[in-house]
Amino acid sequence: MSTKTNIQKDWEQREFIEDMSINIQKIVEFLNKFELSTRNKLSDLNEKLTILDRQVDYLEATFKTVQE
């Protein structure tokens, strides 16, 4: 009986390890997709902020020349 119990415990441990490995892989895939998505969104936001910054600089320069 002890051998059978040991074999059963071994299988349970192997199944647990396999389940953990699969779940870790899923988490890694999610994080990689999230990182890519976030990087793209931040890049788009950076471009928009750069455009807005240039527009503000232009408006400030225009306003200064009008005041003079």
Phi and psi in degrees as a GROMACS rama.xvg file:
@    title "Ramachandran Plot"
@    xaxis  label "Phi"
@    yaxis  label "Psi"
@TYPE xy
-61.7898  -39.0679  SER-2
-65.1691  -41.9747  THR-3
-63.6803  -41.5575  LYS-4
-64.3846  -41.4369  THR-5
-64.0417  -41.6124  ASN-6
-63.7423  -43.2311  ILE-7
-63.3392  -43.0582  GLN-8
-63.1389  -40.2573  LYS-9
-60.9563  -45.1142  ASP-10
-63.478  -40.8985  TRP-11
-62.8564  -40.9691  GLU-12
-66.0985  -40.9503  GLN-13
-63.8407  -41.8035  ARG-14
-63.9536  -41.6138  GLU-15
-60.8638  -46.7841  PHE-16
-62.2681  -41.9473  ILE-17
-63.5991  -44.1289  GLU-18
-60.5035  -43.2474  ASP-19
-63.4064  -42.4553  MET-20
-61.7214  -44.2879  SER-21
-62.5887  -44.6648  ILE-22
-65.9341  -37.1881  ASN-23
-64.5157  -41.6421  ILE-24
-61.2492  -40.8957  GLN-25
-63.5579  -41.6036  LYS-26
-64.0983  -43.262  ILE-27
-62.8929  -43.5943  VAL-28
-60.5691  -44.4957  GLU-29
-60.5387  -47.1215  PHE-30
-63.5646  -38.2479  LEU-31
-64.6793  -43.5891  ASN-32
-64.7411  -41.9208  LYS-33
-62.2878  -44.0638  PHE-34
-61.2007  -44.5122  GLU-35
-64.0503  -46.0408  LEU-36
-61.8546  -45.1985  SER-37
-65.6922  -40.9881  THR-38
-60.466  -43.9004  ARG-39
-64.7816  -43.4067  ASN-40
-64.5324  -40.7488  LYS-41
-66.9017  -35.4753  LEU-42
-64.3355  -44.6731  SER-43
-61.4469  -43.8354  ASP-44
-63.2427  -40.0686  LEU-45
-61.9521  -42.0508  ASN-46
-61.6994  -44.1834  GLU-47
-64.1669  -40.8713  LYS-48
-66.0261  -36.463  LEU-49
-63.5891  -43.7114  THR-50
-62.127  -45.4607  ILE-51
-62.3915  -39.8341  LEU-52
-62.3373  -42.7503  ASP-53
-63.7045  -40.4441  ARG-54
-64.8189  -40.7628  GLN-55
-64.038  -42.941  VAL-56
-59.4789  -43.6045  ASP-57
-62.7391  -46.0457  TYR-58
-64.6959  -39.0755  LEU-59
-62.9591  -43.8537  GLU-60
-64.6893  -41.1901  ALA-61
-64.6333  -42.9055  THR-62
-63.4553  -39.4746  PHE-63
-64.9828  -40.0463  LYS-64
-70.3455  -31.4954  THR-65
-69.9625  -36.5808  VAL-66
-69.0819  -27.7329  GLN-67
